[in-house]
Amino acid sequence: MHDIRAIRENPDAFEHALNRRGLHGLTSQILSLDSARRARINAAETAQAEQNRASKDVGAAKARGDDAEFERLRALVAEKKADIARMQAEAADLDAQLRDLLLGIPNLPLDSVPEGRDEEDNVELRRWGSPRALDFAPVEHFEIAGVKPGMDFETGAKLSGSRFVVLKGGVARIHRALAQFMLDLHIDRHGLEETWTPVLVLEDMMLGTGQLPKFGEDSYKTREGYWLIPTSEVTLTNTVNGDLVDQSSLPRRMVAHSQCFRSEAGSAGRDTTGMLRQHQFEKVEMVSITDADSGLAEHDRMTRCAEAVLEALDLPYRTIVLCTGDMGAGARITHDLEVWLPGQDRYREISSVSYCGDYQARRMNARYRPDSGGKPEFVHTLNGSGLAVGRTLIAVLENGQQADGSVLLPAALHPYLGGASRLTAEGQLS
């Protein structure tokens, strides 16, 4: 959400930033609504003052016995009362229109974000590791012999429809081990606080982090009005919804492992095979709540936390900064981590780490008291995958695949698998 006062004070800068996102003409629309709203408010206040004066004069006319003036003033009071009600209703309607418009406008990109239309214009920052040289033709995760017994798409479809899977045996245990490993790494090495949150939330919580109103079709809503979270970013960030906290309590660094649910409404026909794009999946999510001066440093720190997971698992990856046309609506800057998948012979997204500034905080009315005194300021929020568990499973399986259909597993996972280091070609841990 944007500050209408800041738009009034510097409309050219606001329009320029939106233009970089490919949005044009919204600033004039905003200011027109705002001007009309304020005009109705001022007119209502003027009419209220006139009504108050006329109300006082009514009594004086009555006392003088001036019946004609008494009737005129009484009619004027009634007229002004009707005018006030009408103008207040118009102002409220315009205020709702303005709020809806502001809620639907994406965040303003930082000047350092590269301009572009889509993923082709993203900029690579760095790479880590090298794809393994293979003396056989690699296959995708669901085609590996040792994976097939434990990755059951047919039963998933029977139970729930397309884009669901049932994991069994060794594959299910590797999946669970990955989530546990990620949590332990973030808690023990990175100092994040483990947090467990609901997966059903109130509509205001989805509004607070920006999933609503514009992106409601991407999520699931129950008949009772609850929403299933698309990621625990929603719950972790909203822990400060409506709060006024002390600056000394910041940053708040949290991590949660949760089930996540997405309708994938905009991805028809994309990644329909395998586990890459599912309606139900698991993520280990990181969220930081900071003050206004610490957001960018925290963004770099959070990116390193996500990179550390891939490095510990010995998975080659690259880090990119998204361009203005590919960045999510709530972000001011986003780093994507893309892991190498030999079965696809390409890098694929496995984490997005975004700095949102005060965009979400304004929607949530989440503020802090500066240690130096002065009026409260909005907190700044960040979120990032640390990592998407299912996609990490894919990467581990594809990068560890062997010519005989078995999979060598990263050393970091061995303690979580009872010492097992391999998924055999028959689908057993050994």
C-alpha positions in Angstrom: 0.0 0.0 0.0 1.2 3.5 -0.8 1.2 6.7 1.2 -1.2 9.1 -0.5 0.6 12.1 1.0 3.9 11.0 -0.6 2.1 10.7 -4.0 0.7 14.2 -3.6 4.1 15.6 -2.7 6.0 14.0 -5.5 3.7 12.6 -8.2 6.4 12.6 -10.9 8.7 10.3 -9.0 5.7 8.0 -8.2 4.7 7.9 -11.9 8.3 7.3 -13.0 8.6 4.3 -10.7 5.3 2.8 -11.9 6.4 3.4 -15.5 9.4 1.1 -14.8 6.8 -1.6 -13.9 5.0 -1.0 -17.2 2.1 0.9 -15.6 1.1 4.2 -16.9 -1.4 6.9 -16.0 -2.3 5.6 -12.6 -0.8 8.7 -10.7 -3.3 11.1 -12.4 -6.1 8.7 -11.6 -5.1 8.5 -8.0 -4.7 12.3 -7.6 -8.1 12.9 -9.3 -9.9 10.6 -6.9 -8.0 12.1 -4.0 -8.8 15.6 -5.0 -12.5 14.8 -5.4 -12.6 13.0 -2.1 -11.0 16.0 -0.3 -13.3 18.4 -2.0 -16.3 16.5 -0.7 -14.8 16.4 2.8 -14.2 20.2 2.7 -17.6 20.9 1.4 -19.2 18.7 4.1 -17.2 20.6 6.8 -18.3 24.0 5.3 -21.9 22.8 5.3 -21.5 21.6 8.9 -20.3 25.0 10.0 -23.2 26.7 8.2 -25.6 24.3 9.8 -24.2 25.0 13.2 -24.6 28.8 12.7 -28.1 28.4 11.4 -29.0 26.2 14.4 -27.9 28.9 16.8 -29.9 31.5 14.9 -33.0 29.4 14.9 -33.3 29.8 18.7 -32.6 33.6 18.5 -35.3 34.0 15.8 -37.8 32.1 17.9 -37.0 34.2 21.0 -37.6 37.4 18.9 -40.9 36.1 17.7 -39.7 36.3 14.1 -41.7 33.4 12.7 -40.7 34.0 9.1 -37.0 34.0 9.9 -37.5 31.0 12.2 -39.0 28.9 9.4 -36.4 30.0 6.9 -33.6 29.0 9.2 -35.2 25.8 10.2 -35.5 24.8 6.5 -31.9 25.9 6.0 -30.7 23.6 8.8 -32.7 20.7 7.3 -31.2 21.4 3.9 -27.6 21.6 5.2 -28.1 18.3 7.1 -29.2 16.6 3.9 -26.2 18.1 2.0 -23.8 17.0 4.7 -25.1 13.4 4.6 -24.9 13.3 0.8 -21.4 14.8 0.7 -20.1 12.5 3.5 -21.5 9.5 1.6 -19.8 10.7 -1.6 -16.6 11.2 0.3 -16.8 7.7 1.8 -17.4 6.2 -1.7 -14.5 8.0 -3.2 -12.3 7.0 -0.2 -13.2 3.4 -0.8 -12.4 3.7 -4.5 -9.1 5.3 -3.7 -8.2 2.6 -1.1 -9.1 -0.1 -3.6 -6.9 1.5 -6.2 -4.0 1.9 -3.9 -4.3 -1.6 -2.7 -4.0 -3.0 -6.2 -0.9 -1.0 -7.2 2.4 -2.9 -6.9 5.3 -1.7 -4.8 7.8 0.7 -6.3 11.1 -0.9 -7.5 14.4 0.4 -6.1 16.5 2.4 -8.6 19.0 -0.4 -8.6 16.5 -3.0 -10.0 17.2 -3.6 -13.7 14.4 -2.5 -16.0 12.9 -5.2 -18.2 9.7 -6.9 -19.3 10.1 -10.6 -18.3 12.6 -13.2 -17.1 14.8 -12.7 -20.1 15.8 -9.4 -18.7 16.8 -10.6 -15.2 20.5 -10.1 -14.3 22.8 -12.8 -13.0 24.7 -11.7 -9.9 26.9 -14.8 -9.3 27.2 -18.6 -9.6 28.2 -21.3 -7.1 29.3 -24.8 -8.0 29.6 -26.5 -11.4 27.1 -28.9 -12.9 28.4 -32.4 -12.6 29.9 -34.0 -15.8 27.8 -37.1 -16.5 28.7 -40.0 -18.8 25.1 -40.9 -19.3 22.0 -39.0 -20.3 20.3 -37.6 -17.2 16.6 -37.8 -16.7 14.1 -35.8 -14.8 13.4 -36.7 -11.2 10.2 -38.7 -11.8 12.0 -40.8 -14.4 14.8 -42.0 -12.1 14.4 -45.7 -11.4 15.0 -45.4 -7.7 12.5 -42.6 -7.4 9.6 -44.1 -9.2 8.5 -46.5 -6.3 8.3 -43.5 -3.9 6.7 -40.8 -6.1 3.1 -41.8 -6.9 1.3 -39.3 -9.1 -1.5 -41.7 -10.0 -2.7 -42.2 -6.4 -2.3 -38.4 -5.9 -4.6 -37.8 -8.9 -7.1 -40.4 -7.6 -7.2 -38.7 -4.2 -7.2 -35.1 -5.2 -6.9 -34.5 -8.9 -4.1 -33.2 -11.0 -0.9 -31.6 -9.5 -0.9 -33.7 -6.4 1.5 -36.5 -5.4 1.9 -39.2 -2.8 5.4 -39.7 -1.5 6.3 -43.1 0.0 9.3 -44.9 1.5 12.7 -43.6 0.9 11.6 -40.6 -1.1 9.2 -39.5 1.6 11.9 -39.8 4.2 14.4 -37.7 2.1 11.7 -35.1 1.7 11.1 -34.9 5.5 14.9 -34.9 6.1 15.3 -31.9 3.9 12.8 -29.8 5.8 14.4 -30.8 9.1 17.9 -30.0 7.8 16.8 -26.6 6.6 15.2 -25.7 9.9 18.2 -26.8 11.9 20.6 -24.8 9.7 18.5 -21.6 9.9 18.0 -22.0 13.7 21.5 -23.1 14.7 23.7 -21.2 12.2 21.6 -18.3 11.1 19.9 -17.4 14.4 16.3 -17.5 13.1 13.5 -18.2 15.6 11.6 -21.4 14.8 7.9 -20.6 14.5 4.8 -22.7 13.9 1.8 -21.1 12.5 -1.7 -22.0 11.2 -2.3 -22.7 7.5 -5.9 -21.2 7.7 -6.0 -17.4 8.0 -8.5 -14.6 8.1 -9.1 -12.5 5.0 -7.4 -9.4 6.5 -4.2 -11.4 6.9 -4.1 -12.1 3.1 -4.8 -8.4 2.5 -2.0 -7.5 4.8 0.7 -9.2 2.8 -0.7 -8.4 -0.6 -2.3 -11.6 -1.8 -5.6 -9.8 -1.8 -7.5 -8.2 -3.4 -5.6 -8.6 -6.7 -4.3 -12.2 -6.5 -7.2 -14.0 -4.8 -7.6 -16.4 -7.7 -4.1 -17.9 -7.0 -5.2 -19.1 -3.5 -7.9 -21.3 -2.0 -10.8 -20.0 0.2 -12.9 -22.2 2.4 -16.7 -22.0 2.7 -16.3 -20.5 6.1 -14.3 -17.6 4.8 -10.8 -18.8 5.8 -7.9 -18.7 3.3 -5.3 -21.5 2.9 -1.9 -19.9 3.0 0.1 -19.9 -0.2 3.2 -19.6 2.0 3.9 -18.9 5.7 5.1 -15.5 4.7 1.4 -14.6 5.3 1.3 -15.8 8.9 4.9 -14.8 9.9 4.6 -11.3 8.5 1.2 -10.7 10.0 2.5 -11.6 13.5 3.0 -7.8 13.8 -0.3 -6.8 12.2 -1.7 -3.8 14.0 1.2 -3.8 16.5 3.4 -1.0 17.8 6.7 -2.5 18.8 10.0 -1.1 20.2 12.8 -0.6 17.7 15.1 -2.4 20.2 13.1 -5.6 19.5 14.0 -5.5 15.8 15.1 -7.2 13.7 12.7 -10.2 14.2 14.0 -13.1 12.3 11.6 -16.0 11.9 11.5 -19.4 10.1 8.7 -21.8 9.7 8.1 -25.1 7.9 4.5 -25.4 6.6 2.2 -26.9 4.1 1.4 -24.4 1.4 -1.5 -24.2 -1.1 -1.7 -22.5 -4.5 -4.3 -22.8 -7.2 -1.7 -22.1 -9.9 -4.5 -20.3 -11.8 -2.0 -18.5 -14.0 0.2 -21.5 -14.9 -2.1 -23.6 -17.1 0.1 -26.0 -19.2 3.3 -25.1 -17.4 5.3 -27.9 -15.6 2.5 -30.3 -15.6 4.7 -33.4 -15.1 6.6 -34.2 -12.0 6.7 -32.3 -8.7 7.9 -28.9 -9.8 4.5 -27.1 -9.7 1.9 -28.6 -7.2 -1.2 -27.3 -5.6 0.0 -28.5 -2.2 3.7 -28.4 -1.2 6.0 -27.6 1.6 8.3 -24.7 2.2 10.7 -23.5 4.9 10.0 -19.8 4.9 12.1 -17.0 6.3 10.6 -13.6 7.3 12.4 -10.6 8.9 10.8 -7.6 10.4 13.2 -4.6 10.5 13.4 -0.9 11.0 13.5 1.5 8.1 17.3 1.7 7.9 18.2 -2.0 8.0 16.1 -3.5 5.2 18.7 -3.7 2.4 21.4 -5.2 4.6 18.9 -7.7 5.9 18.0 -8.6 2.3 21.6 -9.5 1.6 21.8 -11.5 4.8 18.6 -13.4 4.0 19.9 -14.2 0.5 23.0 -15.7 2.0 20.9 -17.8 4.4 19.1 -19.3 1.4 22.3 -19.8 -0.6 23.9 -21.6 2.4 21.3 -24.3 2.2 22.2 -25.1 -1.4 25.9 -25.0 -0.7 25.5 -27.4 2.2 23.7 -29.8 -0.1 26.4 -29.3 -2.8 23.8 -28.1 -5.3 25.0 -25.8 -8.1 23.0 -22.6 -8.3 23.0 -19.1 -9.6 21.7 -15.9 -7.9 19.9 -13.4 -10.1 18.2 -10.1 -9.4 14.7 -9.9 -11.0 13.9 -7.1 -13.4 11.0 -4.7 -13.0 8.7 -6.8 -15.2 9.4 -10.1 -13.5 9.3 -9.0 -9.9 6.4 -9.8 -7.6 3.9 -7.1 -6.8 4.9 -6.7 -3.1 8.7 -6.4 -3.6 11.0 -3.5 -4.1 13.9 -5.8 -5.0 14.0 -9.6 -5.3 16.9 -12.1 -5.5 16.0 -15.4 -7.0 18.1 -18.5 -6.5 18.0 -21.0 -9.4 19.3 -24.5 -8.9 20.8 -26.6 -11.6 18.5 -29.5 -12.7 20.4 -31.8 -15.0 17.2 -33.6 -16.1 16.0 -30.3 -17.6 19.5 -29.1 -18.5 18.7 -25.7 -17.0 18.6 -23.7 -13.9 15.2 -23.4 -12.2 13.9 -21.2 -9.4 14.1 -22.7 -5.9 14.0 -19.5 -3.8 12.8 -15.9 -4.0 14.1 -13.4 -1.4 12.3 -10.1 -1.4 12.6 -6.8 0.4 9.2 -5.1 0.6 10.1 -1.8 2.4 7.0 -0.5 4.3 4.5 -1.7 1.6 3.1 -4.6 3.6 3.5 -2.7 6.9 1.1 0.1 5.7 -1.5 -2.5 4.8 -1.1 -4.1 8.2 -0.6 -0.9 10.2 2.6 -2.4 11.8 4.9 0.2 13.3 7.7 0.7 15.7 8.8 3.3 18.3 12.2 4.7 17.3 14.8 4.4 20.1 15.7 8.0 19.6 12.1 9.1 20.2 9.8 10.8 17.8 6.6 9.5 16.2 6.2 5.8 15.3 7.4 4.6 11.9 6.3 1.7 9.7 8.4 -1.5 10.0 10.0 -2.9 6.9 9.4 -6.5 5.9 11.3 -9.2 4.1 10.5 -12.7 3.1 12.3 -15.6 1.4 12.2 -19.3 0.8 14.8 -21.2 2.7 14.0 -23.4 0.7 11.0 -24.8 -1.2 11.2 -28.4 0.1 9.7 -30.2 -2.9 12.0 -28.4 -5.4 15.0 -29.1 -3.2 14.0 -32.8 -3.3 13.9 -32.6 -7.1 17.4 -31.0 -7.2 18.9 -33.5 -4.8 17.5 -36.5 -6.8 18.4 -35.1 -10.2 21.9 -34.0 -9.2 22.6 -37.2 -7.3 21.3 -39.6 -10.0 23.6 -42.4 -11.2 23.7 -44.4 -14.4 22.2 -47.5 -12.7 19.1 -45.6 -11.5 20.2 -45.0 -7.9 20.8 -41.6 -6.2 23.8 -40.5 -4.2 22.5 -38.3 -1.3 24.3 -35.2 0.0 26.5 -35.8 3.1 24.5 -33.1 5.1 21.4 -35.4 4.9 23.1 -38.6 6.1 22.5 -37.9 9.9 18.8 -37.3 9.1 18.5 -40.6 7.2 19.9 -42.9 9.9 23.2 -42.9 8.2 21.9 -43.8 4.7 23.8 -42.3 1.8 22.1 -43.7 -1.2 18.6 -44.3 -2.6 19.0 -47.6 -4.4 17.6 -48.3 -7.9 14.8 -50.3 -6.1 13.8 -47.2 -4.1 15.3 -48.2 -0.7 17.6 -46.2 1.5 21.0 -47.8 2.1 
